[in-house]
Amino acid sequence: MLKQRRMAAEQIAGALFEAEAAIDAALAKTAHLTGVMPSLRKMAGASALVGQDAVERASQAILALAEARRAIVETHKELSVAQGQVGLGAVALGDPGDKPPATAALDRGGRRLREVRVA
């Protein structure tokens, strides 16, 4: 039974990492598109009015992708909880750089705290 749970967890982890990478790639590509439109418009000698709606729509897409990224990160956290619930809490899945250690202290904003050496 443990073998089946581990195999399922590995498949879920693989799908999760693919989804995270896809959202990150889409976010980066959409941000690039949003960034080049104004500079290329200027280089073409077009009025600032040209393409304004497209810039606004691309900016909205970035916001939607950022929200999707937050949702997939929350999914990752929930799956980490589920991993423990099925008895696989001690099993490492994926690359160790994929998430911070569970023991890391967090500030109120959810960011990891680090120790500062006093002089």
C-alpha positions in Angstrom: 0.0 0.0 0.0 2.9 2.4 0.8 4.3 1.7 -2.6 1.1 2.8 -4.3 0.8 5.9 -2.2 4.4 6.9 -3.0 3.8 6.3 -6.8 0.7 8.4 -6.7 2.5 11.1 -4.8 5.4 11.1 -7.3 2.9 11.5 -10.2 1.1 14.3 -8.4 4.4 16.0 -7.7 5.4 15.8 -11.3 2.1 17.3 -12.5 2.4 20.0 -9.9 6.0 21.0 -10.9 4.9 21.1 -14.6 1.9 23.3 -13.7 4.2 25.7 -11.7 6.7 25.9 -14.5 4.0 26.5 -17.1 2.5 29.4 -15.1 6.0 30.9 -14.5 6.8 30.6 -18.2 3.5 32.2 -19.2 4.0 35.0 -16.7 7.5 35.7 -18.0 6.4 35.7 -21.6 3.4 37.9 -21.0 5.5 40.4 -19.1 8.0 40.4 -21.9 5.2 41.1 -24.4 3.8 43.9 -22.2 7.3 45.4 -22.0 8.1 45.4 -25.7 4.9 46.8 -27.0 5.5 50.4 -25.9 9.2 50.5 -27.0 8.4 49.0 -30.4 5.5 51.4 -30.8 7.8 54.3 -30.2 10.5 52.8 -32.5 7.8 52.6 -35.2 7.0 56.3 -34.7 3.4 55.6 -33.8 1.3 57.7 -31.4 1.1 56.7 -27.8 -2.6 56.0 -28.4 -1.8 53.2 -30.8 -2.0 49.8 -29.0 -3.0 51.3 -25.6 -5.9 48.8 -25.3 -3.5 45.9 -26.1 -1.1 47.1 -23.3 -4.0 47.3 -20.9 -5.2 43.8 -21.8 -1.7 42.3 -21.5 -1.4 44.0 -18.1 -4.6 42.3 -17.1 -3.3 39.0 -18.2 -0.2 39.5 -16.0 -2.5 40.1 -13.0 -4.5 37.0 -13.8 -1.3 34.9 -14.2 0.0 36.3 -10.9 -3.2 35.2 -9.2 -2.9 31.7 -10.9 0.7 31.5 -9.5 -0.5 32.3 -6.0 -3.2 29.6 -6.4 -0.7 27.0 -7.5 1.7 27.9 -4.7 -1.2 27.4 -2.3 -2.0 24.1 -4.0 1.6 23.1 -3.4 1.2 23.9 0.3 -2.0 21.9 0.6 -0.4 19.0 -1.1 2.4 19.1 1.4 -0.2 18.7 4.1 -1.9 15.9 2.3 1.5 14.2 1.9 1.8 14.0 5.6 -1.8 12.8 6.0 -1.1 9.7 3.8 2.0 8.8 5.8 4.6 10.2 3.3 5.7 13.2 5.4 9.3 11.9 5.6 9.5 11.3 1.8 11.2 14.0 -0.3 9.5 14.6 -3.6 11.1 16.8 -6.3 14.1 19.0 -6.1 15.1 20.2 -2.7 15.1 23.8 -4.1 11.4 23.6 -4.9 10.3 24.9 -1.5 11.7 26.2 1.8 12.3 23.8 4.6 9.1 23.3 6.7 11.0 24.4 9.8 11.9 27.8 8.4 10.5 30.7 10.5 8.1 33.0 8.6 7.3 36.6 9.1 3.7 37.9 9.0 3.9 38.2 5.2 4.8 34.6 4.8 8.4 35.3 4.0 11.3 33.2 5.4 13.2 34.9 8.2 17.0 34.5 8.3 19.4 34.9 11.2 21.4 38.1 11.3 24.8 38.0 13.0 25.2 40.8 15.6 28.5 42.7 15.3 
